[in-house]
Amino acid sequence: MKVTRTAIADVLILEPKVFGDARGFFLESYNERAFEEATGLDVKFVQDNHSRSGKGVLRGLHYQLKQPQGKLVRVTRGAVWDVVADIRRGSPTFGQWAGVELSEDNQLQMWVPPGLAHGFLVLSESADFLYKTTDYYAPEHERCVAWSDPQLAIHWPLQGAPLVSRKDAAGALFAQAELPA
């Protein structure tokens, strides 16, 4: 597994070894020992999630105040622009963001450490987005920073207005967001 650091040092892009031939391909989407050796991280995943979204759907930027979730994210069908924003007060990259295209073709994964806001935009006709989490979903602690926040200035590869949920449309501006302690 190849590991690439992003502009936010704790956010990692993982490239698994893919074995392919005329029949198709094989890869280990997760191997605890290989993950720990490649990243130096000892994490326990407690939940797997799978979402399917259509082209132009933008989900995020989500985080939890309590029970922050580390996430190992990937796409098994289609393509997304995956983004994290550092909302950890005291972090040297506080207020910065990092993004990468995740797709069924590139097989890349992103490690999103606990305490960061996360979101994605679907680039293909549809996308299946899978992610492992280090803590359980706690809707009472979930918050959302506006995906279009001018202070974060995330470069979304948009073609028109994105399709967002009511909750995401009401996301707080970064300057006014309730952030983790």
Secondary structure, 3 states (H helix, E strand, C coil): CEEEECCCCCCEEEECCEEEECCEEEECCCCHHHHHHHHCCCCCCCEEEEEEEECCEEEEEEEECCCCCCEEEEEEECEEEEEEEECCCCCCCCCCEEEEEEECCCCCEEEECCCEEEEEEECCCEEEEEEEECCCCCHHHEEEECCCCCCCCCCCCCCCCCECCHHHHCCECHHHCCCCC
